[in-house]
Structures are given as structure tokens and as C-alpha cells.
Amino acid sequence: MPALLALALAGCAANPPARELAMPRTYAHGIGGATFLIGGTFVPGRSPDGNSLILYGPEGAFLIDSGRHADHLTAIRQGFSGIGMTPMAIVNTHWHLDHASGNPALKAEHPGIKVYGTSAIDAALTGFLANSAEASRKALAEGAIPASAVPDVEGDLATIARGAELRPDVTVREGGDLVIAGRPLSLRVANHAVTESDLWIYDAAEKRAIVGDLVTMPVPFLDTACPEGWLAALDAVAASGTEQVVPGHGPILTMAEFGAWKSAFGDFIACARGTGALETCSAGWLTGAKPFLMGDKRAKGMADYYGELIRSGKLDGYCRA
Ligand SMILES: [Zn+2]
């Protein structure tokens, strides 16, 4: 999730204590198939880290998404040292700062790393991220940011200042099969979904789809999304033959769970695109996505925010080619 919503959330007075959130573990744990998950956290008052994964093959190990905060990066480093390997590549599902901020530090530590990603970061650097940085600097200058959120905002500003270093070494345009670290994978491109162009990874050997923010909890993070393109990308995931889905935020889903999340997402978009009261849309999300809210009491406020964002038409530009 980008910085601006994080600011809005940081201002919420009713943040629940952390113990109420059933958050995934942050340290790397094996999920089968030479794959480790480093669960992202979303602590009240702070901005989130996306999930990261470490995969290894006969020729080495690589990372999918590099998180935002220093403690998440520490967990990634511990994951690699735990298997006695160093990262030789990073695959970024998308450019959001909770998925790509660790890139520069890891590349500095391991100069051989090649980053795979789409070119969507280019437009984001001069558009969304530049605007976000300007708004953040203004809010900081005006003292409008709660003290607890200032380190996150300053961290994002530092990352945006080095934004060019988030750009991929290998730009993925079409997707397709490739081999990283001796391990065959299929990279799938979803255009006009969470961002202008997202990647998701299908690991056919494990029948596992690693989908980045095409699935997020406790709500879909729609800040830079084309809602209809996102829905089409979920259809592609459903048709891939996968037997499990690793979201960008939240625990691993069975296909029945993925179907329920997708259905709640589709209903939320249709409702927000309609003309009825927006509260109905949030209420529908809270009911349909109940198993995925993880007890997070922020879900309603966030669903209200994103429903309004869809209804306002502000996201429609993300649907244009
Ligand atoms: Zn994310």
C-alpha cells in the first residue's frame, strides 16, 4: 500500500492493539517445494510489508518481493542465511513500496542480483510516487503526521528519492516461462490490475500461484488499481490450474478460499460501481470477506475509503491503455 493511505490510516484513532490481529509469522518458514514464506505484517499505526518468498533451485536462491521496513529485510536476510544461500535475483510482483523497498539494500549487499519486474515503475516515479512524496513532505512540514507514523513516512520518502534504483534489470513485458536459479517458473503479466502492469508467478511443479497484491487482506488495496482489470487477472489465476494461492498480504489460500475472496471482491467492485449507498458496499465486503479480515478492526474504515475511491472515478485513469 502506498504512502498516502498509510497516512490516513495512521490518523485512525481506533487502532486495535496488535494482539487482536492474527498476523502471519514474520520469520521465514517452509511451505513446501523449496519455498519459504516471510509473512508481511500490518501493525496498527504503521504501513504494511507485503509477503516475501524465498525459492531455491539447483543453481541458487531468489526472492519474490522485498518488503518495506528494516525488520522485514532482516527477516529476509535471516531466511537466506538459514538455508545457507545468497539471493541471485528478485522478482517484484509490482512496484508498491511495501514490495520493492528492500531492493536497493539487497542489491548493494549482493551486486549480482538481477531484478525482474514490469516497466510500470517508470510512470509511477513521475506520477503516483512523485505526488505522494510531495503530499508527504507537505504533511510533515505542517506537523500533520502522528509521531508514530513519521519514521514510516520518512522511510518512504528516502526510498522514493532513490526510486530509480527500484527499476528492473530485466523488464518483463509479455510474461512466459523462464528459469531462475535453475528453477522453471512461469511469469504471468496482468495489465491494468493492481498497477498499470503487475506480475504473478505460477510454479507449476508445486501447483502454486504467487499473486502479489491480486489478493490482499483485510481489504483490496486499490490505490493504483483498475478494478475491472484486477478482476480479469483473478479470473486468469483461477484458470491457471493452481491448487493454492499465496497472497501479497495474508495467509496462503486454498482454491475454495480464493474463490470466496474473489467473489467478495467482485461484489464489492460491482457495488461501488453502482448507485446504491456506499455503506452497503463496505458491509457486503465485511460479510463476504469475513474469513479474511483476520480480526482487523480497520477493515471497515479501509473498505469505506476504497469504495469511495472507486465511486469517485479517480481510478478510471488506471483502466486506460
Ligand atoms: Zn502490498
Residues whose N, C-alpha, C, O or C-beta is under 5 A from the ligand:
A	BS01	ZN	M1 G50 H96 D98 D213 G248
